[in-house]
Amino acid sequence: MNLSQLKPPRGQKHKKQRVGQGMGSGRGKYSGRGAKGAKSVSGYSRMRGFEGGQMPLHRRLPKRGFNNIFRKEYAIVNVGRLEALDGETFDPGTLLERGVIRKLKHGLKILGSGDLKRKISVKAHEFSKSALEKIKAAGGTAEVIGAEQ
């Protein structure tokens, strides 16, 4: 047996059907698309979710709730996380560099979860009440910076 003598079994290989090559080809005239209708013309593409004229599922289901397109989403950091970091001054730029936050989004918001035992100064776009109280109680400073950087 030689690799150059290997052949596929009979009937496995088929000649590709050539569409639209005249009446003698067996697929002439309408090329298997039928005579009329949307699917017979070139450039046809069915709408996503189309169900043959029946009302599509995404239109039959009830819609609920409200999505506020003007909602501001903040990158959040807890006071306890700042306690674990070394250094005394924190602002959005340094927290981005250190990898504490991935994206600034609409700004940085400091939340009050965790304990703070040392004096730190923080610059952020928003502070929660509990975060402000904990920073002030530890002797630190909290500075609100402009809404967008």
C-alpha positions as CSV (number, residue, x, y, z in Angstrom):
1,M,0.0,0.0,0.0
2,N,1.3,3.4,-1.0
3,L,0.0,6.8,0.2
4,S,0.0,8.0,-3.4
5,Q,-2.5,5.2,-4.4
6,L,-5.1,6.2,-1.7
7,K,-8.5,7.2,-3.2
8,P,-11.8,8.1,-1.6
9,P,-14.5,5.4,-1.8
10,R,-16.8,5.4,-4.8
11,G,-19.7,7.9,-4.4
12,Q,-18.0,10.0,-1.8
13,K,-16.9,12.8,-4.2
14,H,-19.6,14.7,-6.0
15,K,-19.4,17.2,-8.8
16,K,-20.5,20.6,-7.5
17,Q,-23.9,21.6,-8.8
18,R,-23.6,24.7,-10.9
19,V,-26.7,26.9,-10.5
20,G,-28.0,29.3,-13.2
21,Q,-26.1,27.8,-16.1
22,G,-28.9,27.3,-18.6
23,M,-31.7,24.8,-19.1
24,G,-29.3,21.9,-19.9
25,S,-27.7,22.0,-16.5
26,G,-30.7,20.8,-14.6
27,R,-30.8,24.0,-12.6
28,G,-31.8,26.5,-15.2
29,K,-34.5,29.2,-15.5
30,Y,-35.2,30.0,-11.8
31,S,-32.1,28.2,-10.4
32,G,-34.1,26.4,-7.7
33,R,-35.5,29.5,-6.2
34,G,-39.1,29.2,-7.6
35,A,-40.9,31.8,-9.7
36,K,-41.9,34.6,-7.4
37,G,-41.7,35.9,-3.9
38,A,-39.1,37.6,-1.7
39,K,-36.8,34.7,-1.5
40,S,-36.5,34.5,-5.3
41,V,-34.8,37.8,-5.7
42,S,-31.2,38.7,-5.1
43,G,-30.4,40.8,-2.0
44,Y,-33.1,39.1,0.1
45,S,-32.4,38.9,3.8
46,R,-34.9,37.8,6.4
47,M,-35.5,40.0,9.4
48,R,-33.9,38.6,12.6
49,G,-36.7,36.9,14.6
50,F,-39.0,36.6,11.5
51,E,-41.6,33.8,12.1
52,G,-43.3,33.6,8.7
53,G,-45.7,36.5,9.2
54,Q,-46.7,35.4,12.7
55,M,-46.2,38.1,15.4
56,P,-42.6,37.5,16.5
57,L,-41.8,36.4,20.0
58,H,-40.0,39.5,21.0
59,R,-43.1,41.6,20.1
60,R,-45.5,39.2,21.8
61,L,-43.8,39.3,25.2
62,P,-44.7,42.1,27.6
63,K,-42.1,44.8,28.2
64,R,-41.6,45.8,31.8
65,G,-39.5,48.4,33.7
66,F,-37.7,51.5,32.7
67,N,-34.1,51.9,31.6
68,N,-32.9,55.4,32.2
69,I,-30.6,56.3,29.3
70,F,-29.2,59.2,31.2
71,R,-28.1,57.1,34.3
72,K,-24.6,57.9,35.6
73,E,-22.5,54.8,36.3
74,Y,-19.6,55.3,38.7
75,A,-16.5,53.3,39.3
76,I,-16.8,52.4,43.0
77,V,-14.2,51.9,45.6
78,N,-14.8,51.1,49.3
79,V,-13.0,52.8,52.2
80,G,-11.8,49.4,53.3
81,R,-10.0,48.9,50.0
82,L,-8.3,52.3,50.4
83,E,-7.1,51.2,53.9
84,A,-5.5,48.1,52.4
85,L,-3.5,50.2,49.8
86,D,-0.3,51.8,50.7
87,G,0.0,55.6,50.3
88,E,-1.8,58.6,51.7
89,T,-3.3,60.4,48.7
90,F,-5.8,58.8,46.3
91,D,-7.4,60.2,43.2
92,P,-8.9,58.6,40.1
93,G,-5.6,58.6,38.1
94,T,-3.6,56.8,40.8
95,L,-6.4,54.2,41.3
96,L,-6.5,53.5,37.6
97,E,-2.7,53.1,37.4
98,R,-2.7,50.7,40.4
99,G,-5.5,48.6,38.8
100,V,-8.0,49.2,41.6
101,I,-10.5,50.4,39.1
102,R,-10.7,49.4,35.5
103,K,-12.7,52.2,33.9
104,L,-13.6,55.6,35.2
105,K,-17.0,55.7,33.5
106,H,-18.8,58.9,34.7
107,G,-16.4,59.3,37.7
108,L,-15.2,57.8,40.9
109,K,-17.5,57.2,43.9
110,I,-16.2,56.3,47.4
111,L,-18.4,54.0,49.4
112,G,-18.3,53.5,53.2
113,S,-17.9,49.7,53.5
114,G,-14.9,48.6,55.6
115,D,-12.9,50.3,58.3
116,L,-10.4,53.1,58.1
117,K,-7.8,53.5,60.8
118,R,-5.3,55.9,59.2
119,K,-5.3,59.4,57.8
120,I,-5.8,59.6,54.1
121,S,-6.7,62.3,51.6
122,V,-9.1,61.3,48.8
123,K,-10.2,63.1,45.6
124,A,-13.3,61.7,44.0
125,H,-16.4,62.8,42.0
126,E,-18.9,61.4,44.7
127,F,-18.8,60.3,48.3
128,S,-21.4,58.4,50.3
129,K,-22.3,59.9,53.7
130,S,-20.8,56.9,55.6
131,A,-17.5,57.2,53.6
132,L,-17.3,60.9,54.4
133,E,-17.8,60.3,58.1
134,K,-15.2,57.5,58.2
135,I,-12.6,59.6,56.3
136,K,-13.2,62.6,58.6
137,A,-13.2,60.5,61.8
138,A,-9.8,59.1,60.8
139,G,-8.5,62.7,60.4
140,G,-8.3,62.6,56.6
141,T,-9.6,64.9,53.9
142,A,-12.2,64.2,51.2
143,E,-12.3,66.5,48.2
144,V,-15.0,66.5,45.5
145,I,-13.6,67.1,42.0
146,G,-15.5,68.1,38.8
147,A,-18.2,65.8,37.4
148,E,-16.2,64.7,34.3
149,Q,-12.5,64.5,33.8
